[in-house]
Amino acid sequence: MASEREVFDLSGPLYLTSVDWKNEHHRRSVAASLVQGVYILERDCQERREGLQALAPIWWEFFNFQLHCVLKDEDDIFGAVYEFKCPVADFSAMVEGCPHYVVAFRGTITKGESFSRDLKLNFDIIQNGLHQASRSEIAVQAVRNLVAIGNRNIWLAGHSLGAAMAMVAGKNLAKTGIFLDAFLFNPPFVSTPIERIKDKKVKHGIRIAGSFVTAALALAVKGNGQRNRSQDPFVVLSSWVPHLYVNPGDHICSEYIGYFEHRKKMEEIGAGDVERLATQHSLGSLVLNAFGRSDSEPLHLIPSAYLTVNLSPSPNFKESHGIHQWWKPDLLLKSRLHKYT
């Protein structure tokens, strides 16, 4: 017989029998479960589980969603579009906060032929080239198709690589003035893991020095004052506020904690203007730009976000990076809105 923990990890938040769509914990748990549904869809495909043997449907049917379509790149299922189907007897449940559609993206799967393609996309993230990948083009087009038929009540959701995929789609739409709710779990942040330094003074000093160097190089490479604020893509994006869920023990995403907290500290020491310039740029990308090797904006840099940090103990990387942590009912969370001004 499976243990209670094993059943919970397999079946997700079974305790959530009634969803309050205005409740942040409920919304987060549903979004995470729908992302897990994409993982299981691909695993069902790899192991040739069909019909009643398929394990994926419970992850969306439990919350009254149906599978609208799957998103595939070559033979890999990397995403899914879910449509909410409110029970006739409970039509009042379709209240403010309930999505009409959810577009969800999985992260890397380490088994099967999809692993090599997932791995390549992870390298694309490091090289700021994910937006050029065919998988990103498919993802963006799927979201645009939903918007084109008059839908605005759309959620984006993703985990790890899938969070980066959702970030691509969300940014793409936000630049056109369409701001979709996004739930990004353990989103990759391409940077030296400064957040892992225990000495706060050393960590703060490194960040300050990095901001001044980055701002100076940005001025040298890109100049100053070529465009007004209304044309600045970072300012345009500032009205989009995705939900970011990170764990301090996960080096893949933990740098978002310092990225946002550092802004406040720079304001406090009177260096807000420096940080407003530095926060838009990646030092590595600027170096590549200086040598004419790159001209793309780093995907992980965003103006605004509702950042939620999981402060619950995580004994290992698998726990701190896993999607399963985000639907647990007893999490110790710290949340804060960060708005770019």
TALINUR-V945542 format. One record per run of one state. SS is the DSSP state (alpha for helix, beta for strand, coil for the rest). FROM is the first residue (numbers start at 1). LEN is the number of residues. If there is no record, write none. Layout:
# TALINUR-V945542
ss from len
SS FROM LEN
SS FROM LEN
This chain:
# TALINUR-V945542
ss from len
coil 1 3
alpha 4 8
coil 12 12
alpha 24 23
coil 47 4
alpha 51 3
coil 54 4
alpha 58 4
coil 62 3
beta 65 9
coil 74 2
beta 76 9
coil 85 3
alpha 88 6
coil 94 7
beta 101 5
coil 106 8
alpha 114 13
coil 127 3
alpha 130 3
coil 133 1
alpha 134 15
coil 149 5
beta 154 6
coil 160 1
alpha 161 14
coil 175 6
beta 181 5
coil 186 8
alpha 194 3
coil 197 3
alpha 200 23
coil 223 6
alpha 229 3
coil 232 1
alpha 233 5
coil 238 4
beta 242 6
coil 248 7
alpha 255 14
coil 269 3
alpha 272 7
coil 279 4
alpha 283 8
coil 291 14
beta 305 6
coil 311 6
alpha 317 5
coil 322 1
alpha 323 5
coil 328 5
beta 333 6
coil 339 3
